[in-house]
């Protein structure tokens, strides 16, 4: 809506007329909408239960002894739909009713239907055997849904639980902004402390705070009940005290101009760099290994961000550059390479790797560069698989080892001062950090250069960019080359870190995960890409790399898909969107508003003309 639309899914500010509107009657609802939301939530509950997620996660405690992670994934959806039901779209000139009992009743109804999905599933589990098509259709699931009681207890209790949680989700809208923020912060703090237990314990041991970790967590995992109350209270107080301060600080930073803004940005970069340098010193092996894996995917995501985020080229075979970088580094440095064994120092080999990978980028980009859209995506997908199959083939096994790969790759020597290998993840992270800083600087400079502006012009409209005199072929080839070079950095470090390379490490799934990271974080935004890699890879893990939530390892692809769908519906510009990208996504909305405004003006002019004509006739 003109003058009031929010940017990229952010909350629309409430206007004075919305605050003055009276609340709706308690039972004045769009019951069709409630039935639709409740039915979707019920199907979602049944899908989550049949995915075997509650059973597999039931052993992981969140709050001891009252709540496990398995039950938490079933309790979240009723609260979410109960809260979502009360959402009101703000339109220009249309009053918005104040929250009232209407939200609680609506949330109660939606939650009741959501819980009804599990009630129906419990009855079906007890009376039918569908294990052949549904492998997770088991008595174990029925026992979990029934809390160890009979089937009818499960049917009733989930109706009660769903209705109560839905009403609670609706009641959250009755709270003021400060209270709502405090409640959400308290819930997220307890849940976050529980699921990130391994990270907190590892950091506490490094900082000498084992006593605090022992007080917070139970011996067999999970936050202690009394500690959960204390943590929730402290975080709630901090949320109230810090109300709006972060937002005001961000607004003040956005208002800075000239040298003041440059100094503020330099200070933020220096603080971030200092934190990343100091943190591994106090972290254990687990945290450093996690940071190293995240850094490798940050490097890959920054390279793909140049191709997809800046140039708008949908590349589904980006793993090819990762594979070429890894194999070239292995061949040039390992004494066990089948045919070529130059045994170069790692830094010298890296220069050769960059040159070779850049040529591969040209080789892949040249035949497909004139394609667009789905055709380009399909062809790049094919090239990604061709590269992997070439490394796997018997034809090139004399060069790259075939299915046996290349093993005993030496550590990365840095000017003869130190060697970086997977046995010391702290050194690996520092090496990755240096190359991530280089990739961030290169991406930032290119984005603001003439080449970067040409990339963004091609992304917005290739036909118009070509008409304006931009050589789109050369520009897109340069995007492929830059993306390939950044991907080769990650490949070379990966080979030295793992000590071996195999074709199975470069499946097409790696390309998909990197693309999800870029989309989730925010295409075209460097900070967003880094945030996306930290959240997805750090928490869930990569295709074969573990994350903090090891229990979710077998469900990570399911969660990736759910997050991607949610991002496309709620925040299409990403977690931290690029301003230019956001304008592009909302350009069609502005054009539609302008067209509607013009239509209204034309109708008004037509009415005035008809009325003046009628008056003249009279």
C-alpha positions as CSV (number, residue, x, y, z in Angstrom):
1,X,0.0,0.0,0.0
2,X,1.3,3.4,-0.9
3,X,2.6,5.3,2.0
4,X,2.1,2.5,4.5
5,X,3.6,-0.7,3.1
6,X,6.2,-2.4,5.1
7,X,9.6,-3.4,3.8
8,X,10.3,-7.1,3.2
9,X,7.9,-8.5,5.7
10,X,8.6,-6.2,8.6
11,X,5.8,-5.3,10.8
12,X,3.6,-2.5,9.6
13,X,3.6,0.4,12.1
14,X,0.3,1.0,13.9
15,X,-1.4,4.3,13.0
16,X,-3.5,6.4,15.4
17,X,-6.8,5.4,13.8
18,X,-5.9,1.7,14.5
19,X,-5.5,2.5,18.2
20,X,-8.8,4.3,18.5
21,X,-10.8,1.5,16.9
22,X,-12.9,-0.5,19.4
23,X,-12.2,-4.2,19.8
24,X,-14.3,-6.7,17.9
25,X,-17.0,-8.8,19.6
26,X,-15.6,-12.0,21.1
27,X,-17.4,-14.3,18.8
28,X,-17.4,-12.2,15.6
29,X,-15.0,-14.3,13.5
30,X,-14.4,-15.3,10.0
31,X,-15.0,-19.0,10.8
32,X,-13.9,-20.1,7.3
33,X,-10.5,-18.5,8.0
34,X,-10.3,-20.2,11.4
35,X,-11.2,-23.5,9.8
36,X,-8.5,-23.1,7.1
37,X,-5.8,-22.1,9.6
38,X,-6.8,-24.9,12.0
39,X,-6.9,-27.5,9.3
40,X,-3.5,-26.5,8.0
41,X,-2.1,-26.6,11.6
42,X,-3.7,-30.0,12.2
43,X,-2.1,-31.5,9.0
44,X,1.2,-29.9,10.1
45,X,1.0,-31.6,13.5
46,X,0.3,-34.9,11.9
47,X,3.2,-34.5,9.5
48,X,5.6,-33.6,12.3
49,X,4.5,-36.6,14.3
50,X,4.8,-39.0,11.4
51,X,8.2,-37.6,10.5
52,X,9.4,-39.4,13.7
53,X,10.8,-36.1,15.0
54,X,9.0,-36.2,18.4
55,X,10.1,-39.8,19.1
56,X,13.8,-39.2,18.1
57,X,14.0,-35.9,20.0
58,X,12.2,-37.0,23.2
59,X,15.4,-38.0,24.8
60,X,16.7,-34.5,24.7
61,X,15.4,-32.5,27.6
62,X,14.7,-28.8,27.4
63,X,13.5,-28.1,30.9
64,X,14.1,-31.0,33.4
65,X,11.9,-32.8,34.2
66,X,8.8,-31.2,32.6
67,X,9.6,-30.7,28.9
68,X,11.6,-32.6,26.2
69,X,12.5,-31.4,22.8
70,X,10.2,-34.0,21.2
71,X,7.2,-32.5,22.9
72,X,8.4,-29.0,22.2
73,X,8.1,-29.5,18.5
74,X,4.5,-30.5,19.0
75,X,3.6,-27.7,21.3
76,X,5.0,-24.9,19.2
77,X,2.5,-25.0,16.3
78,X,-0.7,-24.4,18.4
79,X,0.8,-21.3,20.0
80,X,2.0,-20.0,16.6
81,X,-1.4,-20.4,14.9
82,X,-3.2,-18.9,17.9
83,X,-0.9,-15.8,17.7
84,X,-1.1,-15.7,13.9
85,X,-4.9,-15.7,13.9
86,X,-5.0,-12.2,15.5
87,X,-2.8,-10.6,12.8
88,X,-4.6,-7.7,11.1
89,X,-3.4,-6.2,7.8
90,X,-3.1,-2.5,8.1
91,X,-4.5,-0.7,5.1
92,X,-4.6,3.0,4.3
93,X,-7.8,4.5,5.8
94,X,-9.1,1.2,7.2
95,X,-9.3,1.2,11.0
96,X,-7.8,-1.7,12.9
97,X,-9.5,-3.0,16.0
98,X,-7.8,-3.1,19.4
99,X,-6.8,-6.5,20.8
100,X,-9.5,-8.0,23.0
101,X,-11.3,-11.2,23.9
102,X,-11.7,-11.7,20.2
103,X,-8.1,-12.8,19.8
104,X,-8.3,-15.3,22.7
105,X,-11.4,-16.9,21.3
106,X,-9.9,-17.1,17.8
107,X,-6.7,-18.5,19.1
108,X,-8.6,-21.0,21.2
109,X,-10.5,-22.2,18.1
110,X,-7.4,-22.5,15.9
111,X,-5.5,-24.3,18.7
112,X,-8.4,-26.7,19.3
113,X,-8.3,-27.7,15.6
114,X,-4.5,-28.0,15.6
115,X,-4.6,-30.3,18.7
116,X,-7.4,-32.2,17.0
117,X,-5.0,-33.4,14.4
118,X,-2.9,-35.3,17.0
119,X,-6.1,-36.6,18.6
120,X,-7.2,-38.1,15.3
121,X,-3.7,-39.4,14.7
122,X,-3.8,-41.2,18.1
123,X,-7.1,-42.9,17.3
124,X,-5.8,-43.9,13.8
125,X,-2.6,-45.3,15.3
126,X,-4.6,-47.4,17.7
127,X,-7.1,-48.9,15.2
128,X,-5.2,-49.2,11.9
129,X,-1.8,-50.5,10.9
130,X,-0.3,-48.4,8.1
131,X,3.4,-49.3,8.7
132,X,3.9,-50.4,5.1
133,X,3.4,-47.0,3.5
134,X,4.3,-45.0,6.7
135,X,7.4,-46.4,8.4
136,X,6.9,-44.2,11.5
137,X,3.4,-45.5,12.2
138,X,4.4,-47.2,15.4
139,X,3.1,-48.0,18.9
140,X,6.0,-45.9,20.2
141,X,4.5,-42.8,18.7
142,X,1.1,-43.7,20.1
143,X,2.6,-44.1,23.6
144,X,4.3,-40.7,23.3
145,X,1.0,-39.0,22.2
146,X,-0.9,-40.7,25.1
147,X,1.8,-39.8,27.7
148,X,1.8,-43.5,28.6
149,X,-2.0,-43.7,29.0
150,X,-4.7,-45.1,26.8
151,X,-5.8,-43.9,23.4
152,X,-8.9,-41.9,24.5
153,X,-6.8,-40.0,27.0
154,X,-4.5,-39.0,24.1
155,X,-7.6,-37.9,22.0
156,X,-8.9,-35.7,24.8
157,X,-5.6,-34.3,26.2
158,X,-4.4,-33.0,22.8
159,X,-7.7,-31.2,22.3
160,X,-7.2,-29.6,25.7
161,X,-3.5,-28.8,25.1
162,X,-4.1,-27.4,21.7
163,X,-7.0,-25.2,22.8
164,X,-5.1,-23.9,25.8
165,X,-1.9,-23.1,23.9
166,X,-3.9,-21.5,21.1
167,X,-5.7,-19.3,23.6
168,X,-2.3,-18.4,25.1
169,X,-0.9,-17.5,21.7
170,X,-3.9,-15.2,21.2
171,X,-3.6,-13.7,24.7
172,X,-0.1,-12.6,23.9
173,X,-1.6,-10.0,21.6
174,X,-3.4,-8.5,24.6
175,X,-0.1,-7.6,26.1
176,X,1.6,-4.2,25.5
177,X,4.7,-4.0,23.4
178,X,7.0,-4.1,26.4
179,X,5.3,-7.0,28.1
180,X,5.1,-8.9,24.8
181,X,8.8,-8.4,24.1
182,X,9.6,-9.6,27.6
183,X,7.5,-12.8,27.3
184,X,9.0,-13.7,23.9
185,X,12.5,-13.0,25.2
186,X,12.0,-15.2,28.2
187,X,10.7,-18.1,26.1
188,X,13.5,-17.8,23.6
189,X,16.1,-17.5,26.3
190,X,15.1,-20.8,28.0
191,X,14.7,-22.7,24.7
192,X,18.0,-21.3,23.3
193,X,19.9,-22.1,26.5
194,X,18.6,-25.7,26.3
195,X,19.2,-26.4,22.6
196,X,22.6,-24.7,22.7
197,X,23.8,-26.5,25.7
198,X,26.9,-28.0,24.1
199,X,28.1,-24.5,23.0
200,X,27.4,-22.9,26.4
201,X,29.2,-25.7,28.3
202,X,32.2,-25.6,25.9
203,X,32.5,-21.8,26.3
204,X,32.0,-22.0,30.1
205,X,34.9,-24.5,30.4
206,X,37.1,-22.3,28.3
207,X,36.3,-19.2,30.5
208,X,36.5,-21.1,33.8
209,X,32.8,-20.8,34.5
210,X,32.1,-24.6,35.0
211,X,30.3,-23.9,38.2
212,X,27.8,-21.6,36.4
213,X,27.2,-24.3,33.7
214,X,26.7,-27.0,36.4
215,X,24.1,-24.9,38.1
216,X,22.3,-24.1,34.9
217,X,22.2,-27.6,33.4
218,X,21.2,-31.0,34.8
219,X,23.8,-33.8,34.6
220,X,22.0,-35.6,31.9
221,X,21.1,-32.5,29.9
222,X,18.4,-29.9,29.9
223,X,18.0,-26.7,31.9
224,X,17.1,-27.3,35.6
225,X,13.6,-26.1,36.5
226,X,14.7,-23.5,39.0
227,X,17.5,-22.3,36.7
228,X,15.0,-21.9,33.9
229,X,12.8,-19.6,36.1
230,X,15.9,-17.6,37.0
231,X,17.1,-17.3,33.5
232,X,13.7,-16.3,32.2
233,X,13.4,-13.7,34.9
234,X,16.8,-12.1,34.2
235,X,16.2,-12.1,30.4
236,X,12.7,-10.6,30.9
237,X,14.1,-7.7,33.0
238,X,16.9,-7.1,30.5
239,X,14.3,-7.0,27.7
240,X,12.3,-4.3,29.6
241,X,15.4,-2.3,30.5
242,X,16.9,-2.4,27.0
243,X,13.5,-1.7,25.3
244,X,14.1,0.2,22.1
245,X,17.8,1.0,22.8
246,X,19.1,-1.3,20.1
247,X,16.6,0.1,17.6
248,X,17.4,3.7,18.5
249,X,21.1,2.9,18.2
250,X,20.5,1.4,14.7
251,X,18.5,4.5,13.7
252,X,21.2,6.8,14.9
253,X,23.8,4.9,13.0
254,X,21.6,5.1,9.8
255,X,21.4,8.9,10.2
256,X,25.1,9.3,10.3
257,X,26.7,10.9,7.2
258,X,30.2,11.4,5.8
259,X,33.2,10.8,8.0
260,X,31.0,10.1,11.1
261,X,29.4,7.1,9.4
262,X,32.8,5.9,8.1
263,X,34.2,6.0,11.6
264,X,31.2,4.2,13.1
265,X,31.5,1.5,10.5
266,X,35.2,1.1,11.1
267,X,34.6,0.8,14.8
268,X,31.9,-1.9,14.3
269,X,34.3,-3.8,12.0
270,X,37.1,-3.5,14.5
271,X,34.9,-4.8,17.4
272,X,33.7,-7.7,15.2
273,X,37.2,-8.6,14.2
274,X,38.4,-8.5,17.8
275,X,35.6,-10.7,19.0
276,X,36.3,-13.3,16.3
277,X,40.0,-13.3,17.1
278,X,39.5,-13.6,20.9
279,X,36.6,-16.0,21.0
280,X,38.5,-19.1,19.7
281,X,41.1,-18.6,22.5
282,X,38.4,-19.3,25.1
283,X,36.5,-21.9,23.1
284,X,37.1,-25.6,23.1
285,X,37.7,-27.9,20.2
286,X,34.0,-28.4,19.6
287,X,33.3,-24.6,19.1
288,X,36.4,-24.1,17.0
289,X,35.5,-27.0,14.7
290,X,32.0,-25.4,14.4
291,X,33.4,-22.0,13.6
292,X,35.8,-23.5,11.0
293,X,32.9,-25.2,9.2
294,X,30.8,-22.1,9.3
295,X,33.7,-20.1,7.9
296,X,34.1,-22.5,5.0
297,X,30.5,-22.2,4.1
298,X,30.7,-18.4,4.4
299,X,33.5,-18.4,1.8
300,X,31.3,-20.5,-0.5
301,X,28.2,-18.4,0.1
302,X,30.1,-15.2,-0.6
303,X,31.3,-16.6,-3.9
304,X,27.8,-17.7,-4.8
305,X,26.4,-14.4,-3.7
306,X,28.4,-12.7,-6.4
307,X,26.9,-15.0,-9.0
308,X,23.3,-15.2,-7.8
309,X,22.9,-12.2,-5.5
310,X,24.7,-9.5,-7.6
311,X,24.6,-10.8,-11.2
312,X,21.3,-12.6,-10.9
313,X,22.6,-15.8,-12.4
314,X,20.9,-18.9,-10.9
315,X,23.9,-21.3,-10.6
316,X,22.9,-24.7,-9.2
317,X,26.3,-26.3,-10.0
318,X,28.5,-24.1,-7.8
319,X,29.9,-27.1,-6.0
320,X,32.0,-27.7,-9.2
321,X,34.3,-24.8,-8.2
322,X,34.6,-26.2,-4.7
323,X,35.5,-29.6,-6.1
324,X,38.1,-28.2,-8.6
325,X,39.7,-26.1,-5.8
326,X,40.0,-29.1,-3.5
327,X,41.3,-31.6,-6.1
328,X,43.8,-29.1,-7.5
329,X,45.2,-28.3,-4.1
330,X,45.4,-32.1,-3.3
331,X,47.2,-32.9,-6.6
332,X,49.7,-30.0,-6.2
333,X,50.6,-30.7,-2.5
334,X,50.1,-34.4,-1.8
335,X,52.8,-37.0,-2.4
336,X,50.1,-39.6,-2.9
337,X,48.7,-37.9,-6.0
338,X,48.4,-40.7,-8.7
339,X,50.3,-39.1,-11.5
340,X,51.4,-35.5,-10.8
341,X,53.3,-35.0,-7.5
342,X,55.0,-31.6,-7.5
343,X,54.5,-31.3,-3.7
344,X,54.3,-27.6,-3.8
345,X,54.0,-25.4,-0.7
346,X,50.4,-24.7,0.1
347,X,50.5,-21.0,-0.6
348,X,52.3,-21.5,-3.9
349,X,49.7,-24.2,-4.9
350,X,46.9,-21.8,-3.9
351,X,48.0,-19.4,-6.7
352,X,47.9,-22.2,-9.2
353,X,44.5,-23.3,-7.9
354,X,43.1,-19.8,-8.3
355,X,44.3,-19.7,-12.0
356,X,42.9,-23.1,-12.8
357,X,39.6,-22.5,-11.1
358,X,39.2,-19.2,-12.9
359,X,39.8,-21.0,-16.2
360,X,37.2,-23.6,-15.2
361,X,34.8,-20.7,-14.5
362,X,35.3,-19.4,-18.0
363,X,34.9,-22.8,-19.4
364,X,31.6,-23.4,-17.7
365,X,30.3,-19.9,-18.2
366,X,31.1,-19.5,-21.9
367,X,28.6,-22.0,-23.3
368,X,25.8,-21.1,-21.0
369,X,26.2,-17.4,-20.6
370,X,23.5,-16.5,-23.2
371,X,20.9,-18.6,-21.5
372,X,18.4,-17.2,-19.0
373,X,16.1,-18.3,-16.2
374,X,15.3,-22.0,-15.8
375,X,17.5,-23.0,-18.8
376,X,20.6,-21.5,-17.2
377,X,19.8,-23.2,-13.9
378,X,19.4,-26.6,-15.5
379,X,22.6,-26.3,-17.5
380,X,24.7,-25.2,-14.5
381,X,23.2,-28.1,-12.6
382,X,24.4,-30.5,-15.3
383,X,27.9,-29.0,-15.3
384,X,28.1,-29.4,-11.5
385,X,27.3,-33.1,-11.9
386,X,29.7,-33.5,-14.9
387,X,32.6,-32.2,-12.8
388,X,31.9,-34.6,-10.0
389,X,31.5,-37.6,-12.3
390,X,34.7,-36.8,-14.1
391,X,36.6,-37.0,-10.8
392,X,34.8,-40.2,-10.1
393,X,35.3,-41.8,-13.5
394,X,37.9,-44.5,-14.3
395,X,38.9,-42.4,-17.3
396,X,40.6,-39.8,-15.0
397,X,41.3,-42.2,-12.1
398,X,45.0,-42.2,-13.1
399,X,45.0,-38.4,-12.4
400,X,42.6,-38.0,-9.5
401,X,42.3,-41.4,-7.9
402,X,38.7,-42.2,-9.0
403,X,36.4,-43.4,-6.2
404,X,39.5,-43.8,-3.8
405,X,40.2,-40.1,-4.1
406,X,43.4,-38.6,-2.8
407,X,44.6,-39.2,0.7
408,X,47.4,-38.0,3.1
409,X,47.2,-34.4,1.9
410,X,49.7,-32.4,3.9
411,X,48.8,-29.5,6.2
412,X,48.7,-26.0,4.9
413,X,52.0,-24.4,5.6
414,X,51.9,-20.6,6.2
415,X,55.3,-19.0,5.3
416,X,57.1,-21.8,7.2
417,X,55.8,-20.4,10.5
418,X,53.0,-22.8,11.2
419,X,51.0,-25.6,9.7
420,X,47.2,-25.7,9.6
421,X,45.5,-29.1,9.7
422,X,42.2,-30.6,10.9
423,X,43.8,-31.7,14.1
424,X,43.9,-28.1,15.3
425,X,40.5,-26.5,14.5
426,X,41.6,-23.2,16.0
427,X,44.3,-22.7,13.4
428,X,41.9,-23.8,10.7
429,X,39.4,-21.1,11.8
430,X,42.0,-18.4,11.9
431,X,43.1,-19.4,8.3
432,X,39.5,-19.4,7.2
433,X,38.9,-16.0,8.9
434,X,41.7,-14.4,6.9
435,X,40.2,-15.6,3.6
436,X,36.7,-14.7,4.7
437,X,38.0,-11.1,5.4
438,X,39.6,-11.1,2.0
439,X,36.4,-12.3,0.3
440,X,34.3,-9.8,2.2
441,X,36.6,-6.9,1.2
442,X,36.7,-8.1,-2.5
443,X,32.9,-8.5,-2.6
444,X,32.4,-5.1,-0.9
445,X,34.7,-3.3,-3.4
446,X,33.2,-5.1,-6.4
447,X,29.7,-4.3,-5.3
448,X,30.4,-0.6,-5.3
449,X,32.6,-0.6,-8.5
450,X,31.5,-0.1,-12.1
451,X,31.5,-3.8,-12.6
452,X,29.2,-4.3,-9.5
453,X,26.8,-1.7,-10.8
454,X,26.8,-3.6,-14.2
455,X,26.1,-6.9,-12.4
456,X,23.1,-5.3,-10.6
457,X,21.8,-3.8,-13.8
458,X,21.9,-7.2,-15.5
459,X,20.1,-8.7,-12.5
460,X,17.3,-6.1,-12.6
461,X,16.7,-6.3,-16.4
462,X,19.3,-7.8,-18.8
463,X,17.6,-6.5,-21.9
464,X,17.6,-2.9,-20.6
465,X,21.2,-3.3,-19.4
466,X,22.2,-4.4,-22.9
467,X,20.4,-1.5,-24.5
468,X,22.3,0.9,-22.2
469,X,25.6,-0.4,-23.6
470,X,26.6,-3.0,-21.0
471,X,28.4,-6.0,-22.5
472,X,26.3,-8.5,-20.7
473,X,28.3,-11.5,-21.9
474,X,31.6,-10.2,-20.4
475,X,29.9,-9.0,-17.3
476,X,28.3,-12.4,-16.5
477,X,31.6,-14.2,-17.4
478,X,33.4,-12.0,-14.8
479,X,30.7,-13.0,-12.2
480,X,31.4,-16.7,-12.9
481,X,35.2,-16.2,-12.6
482,X,35.0,-14.2,-9.4
483,X,32.6,-16.7,-7.9
484,X,34.9,-19.6,-9.0
485,X,37.9,-18.0,-7.4
486,X,36.2,-17.4,-4.0
487,X,34.9,-21.0,-4.1
488,X,38.4,-22.3,-4.8
489,X,39.7,-20.7,-1.6
490,X,37.2,-22.8,0.4
491,X,38.1,-25.9,-1.6
492,X,41.9,-25.5,-1.0
493,X,41.4,-25.0,2.8
494,X,39.0,-27.9,2.9
495,X,41.6,-30.3,1.4
496,X,44.2,-29.3,3.9
497,X,41.8,-29.4,6.8
498,X,40.3,-32.9,6.1
499,X,43.5,-34.4,4.7
500,X,41.7,-36.2,1.9
501,X,39.3,-35.6,-0.9
502,X,36.7,-37.9,-2.4
503,X,34.0,-37.4,-5.1
504,X,31.3,-38.1,-2.5
505,X,32.2,-34.9,-0.8
506,X,31.0,-32.8,-3.7
507,X,27.4,-33.9,-4.2
508,X,24.9,-31.6,-5.8
509,X,23.3,-31.2,-2.3
510,X,26.3,-28.9,-1.4
511,X,25.2,-26.5,-4.1
512,X,21.6,-26.5,-2.9
513,X,22.6,-25.9,0.7
514,X,24.8,-23.0,-0.2
515,X,22.0,-21.5,-2.3
516,X,19.6,-21.9,0.7
517,X,22.2,-20.0,2.8
518,X,22.3,-17.1,0.4
519,X,18.5,-16.9,0.0
520,X,17.9,-17.3,3.7
521,X,20.5,-14.6,4.7
522,X,19.6,-12.1,2.0
523,X,20.8,-12.2,-1.6
524,X,23.1,-9.3,-2.5
525,X,23.9,-8.5,1.1
526,X,27.2,-9.5,2.5
527,X,26.2,-9.3,6.2
528,X,23.0,-11.2,5.4
529,X,25.0,-14.0,3.7
530,X,27.3,-14.3,6.7
531,X,24.3,-14.3,9.1
532,X,22.6,-17.0,7.0
533,X,25.7,-19.3,7.1
534,X,26.0,-18.8,10.9
535,X,22.4,-19.6,11.6
536,X,21.9,-22.5,9.2
537,X,25.4,-24.2,9.2
538,X,26.2,-23.3,12.8
539,X,22.9,-24.6,14.2
540,X,21.7,-27.3,11.8
541,X,25.0,-28.2,10.1
542,X,26.1,-28.7,6.5
543,X,25.3,-31.7,4.3
544,X,27.8,-33.8,6.2
545,X,29.0,-31.4,8.8
546,X,27.4,-31.5,12.3
547,X,25.9,-28.4,13.8
548,X,24.9,-27.5,17.4
549,X,21.7,-29.4,17.1
550,X,23.1,-32.8,16.4
551,X,19.7,-34.4,17.2
552,X,18.2,-32.7,14.1
553,X,20.9,-34.1,11.7
554,X,18.5,-36.5,10.0
555,X,15.8,-33.8,9.7
556,X,18.0,-30.9,8.5
557,X,16.9,-31.2,4.9
558,X,13.2,-31.1,6.0
559,X,14.0,-28.0,8.1
560,X,15.9,-26.4,5.3
561,X,12.8,-26.8,3.0
562,X,10.4,-25.5,5.7
563,X,12.7,-22.4,6.3
564,X,12.9,-21.7,2.6
565,X,9.2,-21.9,2.1
566,X,8.7,-19.6,5.1
567,X,11.3,-17.1,3.8
568,X,9.6,-17.0,0.4
569,X,6.2,-16.3,2.0
570,X,7.2,-14.0,4.9
571,X,10.5,-12.4,4.1
572,X,11.3,-12.9,0.4
573,X,14.3,-10.5,0.6
574,X,16.0,-12.6,3.3
575,X,16.9,-12.4,6.9
576,X,19.0,-9.2,6.5
577,X,17.8,-7.9,3.1
578,X,19.7,-5.7,0.7
579,X,18.1,-2.3,0.3
580,X,18.4,-2.5,-3.5
581,X,17.1,-6.0,-3.6
582,X,14.1,-5.1,-1.5
583,X,13.2,-2.3,-3.8
584,X,13.4,-4.7,-6.8
585,X,11.1,-7.2,-5.0
586,X,8.5,-4.5,-4.2
587,X,8.8,-2.6,-7.5
588,X,5.8,-4.5,-8.9
589,X,3.7,-3.6,-5.8
590,X,4.5,0.1,-6.3
591,X,3.7,-0.2,-10.0
592,X,0.4,-1.8,-9.2
593,X,-0.4,0.9,-6.6
594,X,0.5,3.6,-9.2
595,X,-1.7,1.9,-11.8
596,X,-4.6,1.7,-9.3
597,X,-4.2,5.3,-8.4
598,X,-4.2,6.3,-12.0
599,X,-7.3,4.2,-12.6
600,X,-9.0,6.0,-9.7
601,X,-8.0,9.4,-11.0
602,X,-9.2,8.5,-14.5
603,X,-12.6,7.4,-13.1
604,X,-12.8,10.6,-11.1
605,X,-12.0,12.7,-14.1
606,X,-14.6,10.7,-16.1
607,X,-17.2,11.3,-13.5
608,X,-16.4,15.0,-13.5
609,X,-16.6,15.2,-17.3
610,X,-19.9,13.3,-17.4
611,X,-21.4,15.6,-14.7
612,X,-20.3,18.7,-16.5
613,X,-21.7,17.4,-19.8
614,X,-25.0,16.6,-18.1
615,X,-25.1,20.1,-16.5
616,X,-24.4,21.7,-19.9
617,X,-27.2,19.7,-21.5
618,X,-29.6,20.9,-18.8
